[in-house]
Each structure stands twice: as structure tokens, then as C-alpha cells.
Amino acid sequence: MVESSAIGTVLGETLVNINTYGYFEQVYRHHSFTKAARAAMISPQGLTKAIRMLEAELGVSLFDDSTGS
């Protein structure tokens, strides 16, 4: 059975779902979590959670959280 959530579990280890990499690409392309969520047809909260899980798995911050002000 395929998991529809942003993560899966294999042998007790949490893994990021392949869709999460597409979400990352959408955020990069649109420079906006809101626009990326709309393009990916998921909620902004779901997108944020997926990106945070990807960052945790990779051990890096993928986006700068500063607002530029």
C-alpha cells in the first residue's frame, strides 16, 4: 500500500516521500510557499511540514527564513 502522507516508514526509520522533492522544486520555482502550495494543490501548512521533514532528513536548511526587511 502506498502512503499518501509526506513521509513513509521503512524498518522503523522515517523517510521523506518522493512527492516532497517536487514540493521543494515548486517552492524554489515560485519563491513562495503559498504559490507553491497552490501549484502543488496542497495546503500551505502541509507544504511547510513536508519541507521541514525534508530539511530534517537532509540535515540542512533549504530556504532562508529571513523576510529581507
C-alpha positions, 0 to 999 in steps of 0.5 A: 500500500502506498502512503499518501502522507509526506513521509513513509516508514521503512524498518522503523526509520522515517523517510521523506516521500518522493512527492516532497522533492517536487514540493521543494522544486515548486517552492524554489520555482515560485519563491513562495510557499503559498504559490507553491502550495497552490501549484502543488494543490496542497495546503500551505501548512502541509507544504511547510511540514513536508519541507521541514521533514525534508530539511530534517532528513537532509540535515540542512536548511533549504530556504532562508527564513529571513523576510529581507526587511 
